[in-house]
Amino acid sequence: MADVITANLAMTLPDFDGAADERTLAANFSLLDGVLEPFAHHGFLMASSDLDSPTPPANLFSVYQTKHDISAGGGGGGVMADFTLFTNVSAQPGSAALRAIASQRVAGDDDLRAFEVHTMRSVGGTRSTWCMEVGLHTTQPGNGYTINNGIYMYSSDWGILTGAVKADAALLIAGDPGWSRGIIYYAADNSTLFDVDEFGIVTAKGGLFLTGAGARLDFASQVNGTIRGGSTSLAFQSVDGANNNMTIANDGSVGVRATLGVANTVATPAGGSTGCRLVFGTTAGFGIYVGSGAPTVVAAQGSMYLRSEGSSTSTRAYIATNSAGAWTAITTAS
């Protein structure tokens, strides 16, 4: 079946300012907040089945509404209803092919949606199903952040709504049965760069950069938080990335490039403390303790105690003779 034009506009409007370009158009108009404005932006509305860009006169825009009705036995491509804006208006805040506004500015309590789309498929087919497709195609160089954006979300009073408050989530993902993936970001070769699954697990192919004075990884109220390294080790690098300041191998070995501080915010405890020690193995309390004065801390038998102010061969170091708090001095050379 051939393309069927479902929108057509033919109207005659007065020649507001005598410009020659207006007289050549089937319809010329300009709308500003719904009011016919002859001296603002002049444009024409027409129907077409050809999406190739026309060449409107300077400072004009054209809106195309078309329908491609393709039968099962003929035609090529999909079924599309197009609403297309072509513009060469310069130095303006912006143009939109489609803008929807939902407004409740009087008493009432209703869910508001400026734009709602649904896609339903119940049987057959192995092709993709999308609710919305967004494509940005430009030859204008961007700045990597704010120039060329697929979706731009912002919240303000728009110069109209006095006393606007900060909005909630810019993107809310919900539903039941929901989504197996919340976000997937593909590279040009279709490899996954970034993924957030239904359990909140975030997978990133590149680096995760935490910036700002309060940057941190917070496991909140979880009993056990896990940081998993690569196939060989987990490395903590210097800020410039030139050195691995600390590495943790898969076998648990820890490598430290500089000084390793243990309880380095704890004042040297008198008699030792279980809060200032190095412990080894599965035997509870077996390790190296430090303190001032003779040891009184309870440690596993065989543990060592280093005395900070010891000055004689019998006061510098001690060994635990049992696991009940008994110690004996280790005789050291003078």
C-alpha positions as CSV (number, residue, x, y, z in Angstrom):
1,M,0.0,0.0,0.0
2,A,1.3,3.4,-0.8
3,D,2.1,6.0,1.9
4,V,-1.1,7.6,3.1
5,I,-1.0,11.3,4.1
6,T,-3.2,11.7,7.1
7,A,-2.6,15.4,7.8
8,N,-3.1,18.2,5.4
9,L,-3.3,21.9,5.9
10,A,-4.5,24.4,3.4
11,M,-5.4,27.9,4.7
12,T,-5.2,31.4,3.5
13,L,-4.0,34.0,6.0
14,P,-3.6,37.7,5.5
15,D,-0.2,39.0,4.4
16,F,0.8,40.6,7.7
17,D,3.9,42.5,6.7
18,G,4.1,42.2,3.0
19,A,7.1,39.8,2.9
20,A,7.4,38.0,-0.4
21,D,8.2,34.7,1.3
22,E,4.8,34.6,3.0
23,R,2.9,34.8,-0.2
24,T,4.6,31.6,-1.5
25,L,3.4,29.4,1.4
26,A,0.3,27.4,1.5
27,A,-0.1,28.5,5.1
28,N,1.9,30.9,7.1
29,F,1.6,31.5,10.8
30,S,3.4,32.0,14.1
31,L,2.1,30.9,17.5
32,L,3.3,32.4,20.7
33,D,1.6,30.9,23.7
34,G,-1.4,30.1,21.5
35,V,-1.8,33.6,20.1
36,L,-1.4,34.4,16.4
37,E,1.7,36.6,16.3
38,P,2.4,38.0,12.8
39,F,5.7,39.6,13.6
40,A,7.4,36.8,15.5
41,H,8.5,33.6,13.8
42,H,6.7,32.8,10.5
43,G,6.4,29.2,9.5
44,F,4.4,26.7,7.5
45,L,2.6,23.5,8.4
46,M,2.3,20.9,5.7
47,A,1.8,17.2,5.2
48,S,4.3,15.0,3.5
49,S,5.5,11.4,3.2
50,D,9.0,12.5,2.4
51,L,11.3,13.1,5.4
52,D,14.1,14.7,3.3
53,S,14.7,18.1,4.6
54,P,12.9,20.9,2.6
55,T,14.5,24.3,2.3
56,P,12.3,26.8,4.0
57,P,13.0,30.5,3.6
58,A,15.2,32.2,6.1
59,N,13.9,32.3,9.7
60,L,11.1,29.9,9.0
61,F,10.3,26.5,10.3
62,S,8.2,23.7,8.9
63,V,6.3,20.9,10.7
64,Y,5.6,17.7,8.9
65,Q,3.0,15.1,10.1
66,T,3.0,11.9,8.1
67,K,1.8,8.3,8.3
68,H,3.5,5.4,6.6
69,D,0.8,2.7,6.3
70,I,2.6,-0.5,5.0
71,S,0.7,-3.7,4.5
72,A,2.1,-7.1,5.4
73,G,2.7,-7.9,1.8
74,G,4.4,-4.8,0.5
75,G,6.7,-2.0,1.3
76,G,9.9,-2.0,3.1
77,G,10.7,-0.9,6.6
78,G,8.4,-0.4,9.6
79,V,5.2,1.4,10.3
80,M,5.8,4.9,11.4
81,A,3.8,8.0,12.2
82,D,6.2,10.9,11.9
83,F,6.0,14.4,13.3
84,T,9.0,16.2,12.1
85,L,10.3,19.8,12.6
86,F,12.7,21.4,10.2
87,T,14.1,24.7,11.2
88,N,16.6,27.3,10.1
89,V,15.6,29.9,12.7
90,S,18.8,31.3,14.2
91,A,19.8,32.8,17.5
92,Q,16.7,31.5,19.4
93,P,16.4,29.8,22.8
94,G,15.3,26.6,21.1
95,S,12.8,24.8,18.9
96,A,10.9,21.6,19.6
97,A,9.1,19.2,17.3
98,L,6.9,18.2,20.2
99,R,6.2,19.7,23.6
100,A,3.7,18.4,26.1
101,I,2.7,20.3,29.2
102,A,0.5,19.0,32.0
103,S,-0.5,21.8,34.4
104,Q,-2.6,21.9,37.5
105,R,-2.5,25.3,39.0
106,V,-5.9,25.4,40.7
107,A,-7.3,23.3,43.5
108,G,-7.2,19.6,42.8
109,D,-5.4,16.3,43.4
110,D,-4.6,14.3,40.4
111,D,-1.6,12.4,39.0
112,L,-0.1,14.5,36.2
113,R,1.8,13.2,33.2
114,A,3.1,15.5,30.5
115,F,4.0,12.5,28.4
116,E,3.1,8.8,28.7
117,V,4.0,6.0,26.3
118,H,3.3,2.3,26.4
119,T,4.3,-0.6,24.2
120,M,2.5,-4.0,24.4
121,R,3.5,-7.3,22.8
122,S,1.8,-10.5,23.9
123,V,2.7,-13.1,21.2
124,G,5.2,-13.9,18.5
125,G,8.3,-12.2,17.2
126,T,11.9,-12.2,18.2
127,R,12.7,-8.6,17.5
128,S,13.3,-5.9,20.1
129,T,10.5,-4.2,22.0
130,W,11.1,-0.6,23.0
131,C,8.7,1.8,24.8
132,M,10.7,4.8,23.6
133,E,13.7,5.2,21.3
134,V,15.9,8.3,21.6
135,G,18.5,9.0,18.9
136,L,20.7,12.1,18.7
137,H,22.4,12.7,15.3
138,T,24.6,15.8,15.0
139,T,27.7,17.1,13.3
140,Q,28.1,19.8,15.9
141,P,31.1,19.0,18.2
142,G,30.1,18.8,21.9
143,N,32.0,19.5,25.0
144,G,31.7,16.0,26.6
145,Y,29.1,17.1,29.0
146,T,26.3,19.6,28.1
147,I,26.1,20.2,24.4
148,N,24.9,17.0,22.8
149,N,22.7,15.0,25.2
150,G,20.2,12.2,24.5
151,I,17.9,13.1,27.4
152,Y,18.1,16.4,29.4
153,M,16.3,16.6,32.7
154,Y,16.0,19.7,34.8
155,S,13.7,21.1,37.4
156,S,13.0,24.8,38.0
157,D,10.2,27.3,38.4
158,W,10.4,27.9,34.6
159,G,9.8,31.5,35.3
160,I,6.1,30.8,35.8
161,L,5.5,28.8,38.9
162,T,6.3,30.9,41.9
163,G,7.8,29.1,44.9
164,A,8.8,25.9,43.1
165,V,10.6,23.4,45.4
166,K,13.3,20.9,44.6
167,A,11.9,17.9,42.7
168,D,12.5,14.3,43.7
169,A,14.2,11.6,41.5
170,A,15.2,12.7,38.0
171,L,14.9,9.1,37.0
172,L,12.6,6.6,38.9
173,I,12.8,3.0,37.8
174,A,10.0,0.8,39.3
175,G,7.3,-1.7,38.5
176,D,6.3,-5.3,39.1
177,P,7.6,-7.7,37.8
178,G,10.1,-4.9,37.1
179,W,13.4,-5.0,35.2
180,S,16.3,-7.4,35.2
181,R,18.6,-4.4,34.4
182,G,18.1,-0.8,35.5
183,I,20.8,0.7,33.3
184,I,23.1,-0.8,30.7
185,Y,25.7,1.3,29.0
186,Y,27.3,-0.2,25.9
187,A,30.5,0.7,24.2
188,A,30.8,1.1,20.4
189,D,31.7,-2.6,20.1
190,N,28.6,-3.6,22.2
191,S,30.7,-4.5,25.2
192,T,29.2,-3.5,28.6
193,L,30.8,-0.5,30.1
194,F,28.4,0.0,33.0
195,D,25.5,-2.1,34.4
196,V,23.1,-1.9,37.3
197,D,21.1,-5.1,37.8
198,E,17.9,-5.8,39.6
199,F,19.7,-6.5,42.9
200,G,21.6,-3.2,42.9
201,I,24.9,-4.7,41.8
202,V,26.9,-2.2,39.9
203,T,29.4,-3.5,37.3
204,A,31.8,-1.0,35.7
205,K,34.4,-1.8,33.1
206,G,36.4,1.3,33.7
207,G,37.1,3.1,37.0
208,L,34.7,4.3,39.7
209,F,35.9,7.7,40.7
210,L,34.7,9.1,44.0
211,T,35.3,12.9,44.2
212,G,34.8,15.6,46.8
213,A,35.7,16.0,50.5
214,G,33.1,13.4,51.6
215,A,33.8,10.8,48.9
216,R,33.5,7.3,50.4
217,L,32.3,3.7,49.9
218,D,29.6,3.2,52.5
219,F,28.2,-0.2,53.3
220,A,25.6,1.3,55.6
221,S,23.9,-1.2,57.9
222,Q,25.1,-4.3,56.1
223,V,26.7,-6.9,58.4
224,N,29.3,-7.7,55.8
225,G,30.6,-5.4,53.1
226,T,32.7,-6.8,50.3
227,I,35.4,-5.2,48.1
228,R,36.5,-7.7,45.5
229,G,39.8,-7.4,43.6
230,G,40.9,-8.5,40.1
231,S,42.2,-11.9,39.1
232,T,45.5,-11.4,41.0
233,S,45.1,-8.6,43.5
234,L,43.3,-5.5,44.7
235,A,45.5,-2.4,44.5
236,F,45.2,1.0,46.2
237,Q,47.1,3.4,44.1
238,S,48.5,6.8,44.7
239,V,46.5,9.8,43.5
240,D,48.6,10.2,40.4
241,G,48.3,6.4,39.7
242,A,52.1,6.0,39.5
243,N,52.4,3.6,42.4
244,N,50.5,0.9,44.2
245,N,50.5,2.1,47.8
246,M,48.9,-1.1,49.0
247,T,48.0,-4.5,47.4
248,I,46.0,-7.4,48.6
249,A,46.6,-10.6,46.7
250,N,44.1,-13.3,46.3
251,D,45.9,-15.4,48.9
252,G,45.4,-12.6,51.4
253,S,49.0,-11.3,51.3
254,V,49.2,-7.6,51.9
255,G,51.9,-5.4,50.4
256,V,52.5,-1.9,51.7
257,R,54.7,0.5,49.9
258,A,55.4,2.7,52.9
259,T,54.7,2.6,56.7
260,L,52.0,0.3,57.9
261,G,50.3,1.9,60.9
262,V,48.5,-0.4,63.4
263,A,46.1,1.3,65.8
264,N,48.0,4.5,65.0
265,T,45.3,6.7,66.6
266,V,45.4,4.9,69.9
267,A,47.7,6.2,72.7
268,T,50.1,3.6,74.0
269,P,48.0,1.7,76.6
270,A,49.3,1.0,80.1
271,G,49.8,-2.7,80.5
272,G,48.7,-3.4,76.9
273,S,45.2,-3.6,75.4
274,T,43.3,-5.9,73.0
275,G,42.6,-2.7,71.0
276,C,46.3,-2.2,70.1
277,R,47.8,-5.5,68.8
278,L,48.6,-7.6,65.8
279,V,47.0,-11.1,65.9
280,F,47.8,-14.2,63.9
281,G,46.0,-17.4,62.9
282,T,42.8,-18.8,64.3
283,T,43.9,-18.9,68.0
284,A,42.0,-16.1,69.7
285,G,44.2,-13.4,71.1
286,F,47.5,-14.8,69.7
287,G,49.7,-12.0,68.6
288,I,52.0,-9.1,69.4
289,Y,50.9,-6.5,72.0
290,V,52.4,-3.2,73.0
291,G,52.1,-0.9,76.0
292,S,53.8,1.0,78.8
293,G,54.7,-0.7,82.1
294,A,54.6,-4.4,82.8
295,P,52.0,-6.3,80.8
296,T,48.5,-6.9,82.4
297,V,46.5,-7.6,79.3
298,V,45.1,-11.1,78.8
299,A,46.5,-12.7,75.7
300,A,46.9,-16.2,74.2
301,Q,49.8,-18.2,75.4
302,G,53.0,-17.5,73.4
303,S,52.0,-14.0,72.6
304,M,54.6,-11.2,72.8
305,Y,54.5,-7.9,74.6
306,L,56.7,-4.9,73.7
307,R,57.2,-2.4,76.5
308,S,57.5,1.2,75.3
309,E,59.7,2.5,78.2
310,G,61.6,-0.7,79.0
311,S,65.2,0.1,79.7
312,S,66.8,-3.1,81.1
313,T,67.5,-6.6,79.9
314,S,64.4,-7.8,81.8
315,T,61.9,-5.0,81.1
316,R,62.0,-4.6,77.3
317,A,59.9,-7.6,76.1
318,Y,57.6,-10.3,77.6
319,I,56.1,-13.7,76.6
320,A,52.7,-14.9,77.7
321,T,53.1,-18.1,79.7
322,N,49.4,-19.0,79.6
323,S,46.1,-17.6,78.3
324,A,45.0,-16.1,81.6
325,G,47.2,-13.0,81.8
326,A,50.5,-14.4,83.1
327,W,53.7,-13.1,81.5
328,T,57.4,-13.6,81.9
329,A,60.2,-11.3,80.8
330,I,62.4,-12.1,77.8
331,T,66.0,-11.5,78.7
332,T,67.5,-9.2,76.0
333,A,71.1,-8.2,75.4
334,S,72.2,-5.0,77.0
